[in-house]
Amino acid sequence: MSYKTEKQIAIEAVTQAAKLCLAVQNDLVKVGALEKDDKSPVTIADFGAQALVCRHLSVNFPGVIIVGEEDSSDLQRSENAGQLAQVTDYVRQVHPEATPAEVCRWIDAGNGQVAPRFWTLDPIDGTKGFLRNDQYAIALALIEEGQVQVAALACPVLPLDLDRPEEGATGVVFAAVRGLGAAMAGLDSHHFQAVHVAEADQAAQLRFVESVEAGHSNHDLQQAIAAAAGITRPSLRMDSQAKYGAVARGDAALYLRLPSAKSPDYRENIWDHAAGSLIVEAAGGQVTDMHGQPLDFASDVKMRHNRGVIVSNGVIHQAVLAAIGAKS
């Protein structure tokens, strides 16, 4: 199965959402932010992006199941009427007829449950990066029988050339279909070009990427593991699944996300890794947990059977796993 239609709709959906996010980001001083119960920031863009993506999927695939990160319960509180009005205004830039009630309904179309076939969505992966005017992503993936088949990942502020950001435009969309490779295009371009992970003979240029937030991962251990695998350059820290994009196109050979000592039992959400994992695998890389097991996208919204995430160009993967085992 080529999944041609699913891929195209996914690209359209994340591109719409990315442009909404950029519009909100430009107005961020006026917009402000809400907070979820865990105190992580949720912006107007989170809700607007989820509304656009869920609407686009639902119109094109009636009866679709979407497992997304957000719901509209906060927006529907009377004290947040102003925020709902703001979300609706941004959504109207794409769908002028949208009403607040429709926007809430579109957001809540993403409240599905894990099933044999479903889409999973993170409307803004890396919300703190978004608020810092740094990296974030809109991540969308189609999962069938626990395996990611289609992925689209929009990184609105990722440079087209990470090593020469001053020389080119920003805004990238990655897309992949299992078995058919991965590709990248500028946010305003329809010209996708194939991407590939770093080759084995590029050892001197290899580097690794990791999260900005120390609470997400164990930076000290990750530095030691990367060094043991032969990577001596300093890490590149960035938010979101943009890190998967960096590995997929050869900017880095390794992305490590090892549990922080402060949260040793932390388990990842499926929407934080589904899209990125396929893009790296389709580009020739490898993705497992820290014990070498495949990521579990079939059981729950939490990857309860996995601990940590290892993303590589494939060539150094076994060396990384061996280094982790030696330090465990």
Residue, then its C-alpha position, 0 to 999 in steps of 0.5 A: m500500500s502506497y499511502k499516497t493520499e494519507k501522506q498528502i493529507a498529513i503534509e497539508a494538515v501539519t503545514q496549515a498548523a505550522k503557519l498558524c503557529l507562526a502567526v501566533q508566535n508573531d503575536l505572542v506578546k499579546v496572546g499569553a499562555l494557559e497552564k495545564d494541571d502539570k504547569s507546562p505551558v499550553t498556548i493558543a497555538d496548541f489548540g489552534a493547531q490541533a483544531l486545524v489538523c483534526r478538522h483536515l483529517s476528519v473531512n478527508f477520512p470520515g470516522v478517523i480515530i485521532v489520539g491527540e494531546e489536547d482537549s477543549s475543556d480548559l478553553q470552554r471554561s467561562e474565564n477562558a472565553g477570551q482565549l477561545a475567541q483568540v483560538t477561533d480568530y487564528v483558525r478563521q485565517v484558514h477557515p473563515e466560517a469557523t465558530p467557537a463551538e466548531v473549534c472546540r469540536w475539532i479539537d476534541a476530535g483528537n480525543g480518540q483511543v489507541a486502536p488497531r488503526f489511528w492517527t496520533l498528533d502532538p499539535i506543538d511538540g516542544t511548547k517551551g521551545f515555542l515560547r522561547n522562539d526556539q525549536y518546536a514541531i507539529a507531529l502527525a503519524l498514522i499507526e496501524e497494528g502498532q507500526v507507524q506507516v505514515a508520518a509528517l513533521a513540520c518544524p516551523v523555525l528549523p533552518l533548511d541548513l542547520d550549519r548555515p542558518e544565516e544563509g537560508a530560509t527556515g521552516v521545514v516539513f519532513a514526510a515519510v511512508r514506511g518502505l518508501g523513504a523520507a523526504m524534506a521540503g521548505l514550509d512554503s515549498h512543494h518540492f520534497q527531496a529525499v533525506h538520508v542519515a549520516e554515513a559511516d565515513q563521516a565519523a569526524q563530523l558526527r555529533f548528537v542531539e539531546s533535549v534542552e530541558a534537563g528534566h527530560s533526560n540525563h545530560d551527563l550520562q548522554q554525554a558519556i554514552a555519545a563519547a563511548a560511541g565515538i562522538t567527541r563534538p559537543s551536543l546540539r540541544m534543541d526542543s521537540q521532534a526537530k531532533y529526529g529531523a536532524v538525525a534523518r537528514g544527517d545533521a547528527a548521527l545520534y539522539l539520546r533521551l535517557p531517563s533523568a535521575k529525578s524521574p527514573d520511571y518516566r514513560e514517553n507519550i506516543w505522540d512525542h516519538a511516533a512521527g519522528s521515529l518513522i522519518v528516521e527509520a525511513a531515512g535509513g536510521q534506527v530507533t529503539d528504547m535504551h534496551g534495544q526494544p522497538l518502541d511500543f505504539a500499540s498498547d497505550v498513549k504511554m510507551r509503558h513497555n519502553r524506557g528511554v529512546i535511542v535514535s541513530n544513523g544505524v551504524i553506531h546503534q549497537a555501540v550505543l546500546a553496548a555503552i548503555g549496558a556497560k554503564s547500567 
